[in-house]
Amino acid sequence: MISSLYWYSENIPRWHLIAICITGYVVYYLIEVVKRPILAVSDGAFKEFLLKNVPTIETKFWPTIWCVESRAQTVFASLLRSKIFPTIHYRREILTLKDGGEVALDWMEDDCEKSSPLILILPGLTGASQAEYIKCLVMAAQGIGVRTVVFNNRGLGGVELKTPRLYCAANIEDLSEVVNHIKKLNPDVRLGATGISMGGLILGNYMAEKGLAASKIFTACQIISVPWNVHKGSDSIEKPYLNSLLGQHLASNLCKTLNKCDVLKNGEFDMDIILQSKTIKEFDANFTSKHFGFEDVEHYYRTATLHDKLHKITTPLLCLSAADDPFQPLDAIPVDAALNSSHVAIVITARGGHIGFLEGIWPSLKDQYMGRLFSQYFAATLFEDKTFSGTSQQMMNEFKLKNVSTQSETMTGIM
């Protein structure tokens, strides 16, 4: 018997070996890769609403079987979406800000009523309205009859920088002006907002800083692949070798963006040193933190970080994160804070990378996991629905009760 097994192992047919490997990988995929997402949110009205109206939350996420690794998900998602989604022909509006700067607002309203709900979309670090992940969400919104407007940061989207000021994750001044402008144009429709990656940081900081005022403007918001803890996110993206390659690519894009901004070449900054930055943190240390008046890059990252601000958010917020996001390690996702939040829910998939979430054997369909979660959530929140109106009021009552409880505990501790 032993000799027969030895002979077989020495003379195993190639197709037997291939079959064993395939079977082993399929077993691994089914056991270790395919998982039902974690939903982190406190028990209450918001959780009940999500479980009832966003079925994607309760279904297993089946990552593309040949593309389960986090960096592969991140890269291939970008490449495939760029082939799937065509160029979108927006209606462009140039908004002049209080300091004379200009930003582009790209509107997509085709096949929608003028009274249809509207979603404001904030792209990532160097993204704009034609970024493949933005087009994915815009088309998902179109599918449910919702208008969208993409906020292109200063110096992006093909708009020349008119004043010596760019953008950063910790500053919400430009977003505040954009929101007020959009609300003025659409006073009687429900508004939603979505921020992706760094756009999620800006939107999250806006909601945390504005508090109840934000909840009076936005009916519901969403953030996708946000680097919750910017310090840990920065450390993660600099890990060798694959993570650091992604970080270097983004740092290169930042340098290219800055190099196009002639108005910043006024001698205030040493552009030669800045343009040699090899990592995002180097760029932020050499330019962003100084440009926005922070003490140093650590001060900037402390201000931009979002993981410790969930208790300040009163607008219903659904978040999508992947446990293997190379820009944000799992232990930095504020699960405990979400479990104590009545307004913030975090959906965490086991795989998905950074703005990846590819699914299916060949992920060529326009209906993708990220877009499906997006459309189900906003279809349930932005259209006239007495259930959500009641839910919102119940959530606000829960928030007030938690605040009263927290204040009582604080006073008890002081006394």
PyMOL commands that set and color helices and strands:
alter all, ss='L'
color gray80, all
select helices_A, chain A and resi 2-10+14-33+45-53+55-58+70-84+132-143+173-185+198-210+212-217+230-237+242-259+262-264+271-274+280-291+297-304+310-312+330-332+335-339+369-382+386-414
alter helices_A, ss='H'
color red, helices_A
select strands_A, chain A and resi 38-40+91-96+102-108+118-122+147-152+191-196+220-224+317-322+344-349
alter strands_A, ss='S'
color yellow, strands_A
deselect
rebuild
show_as cartoon
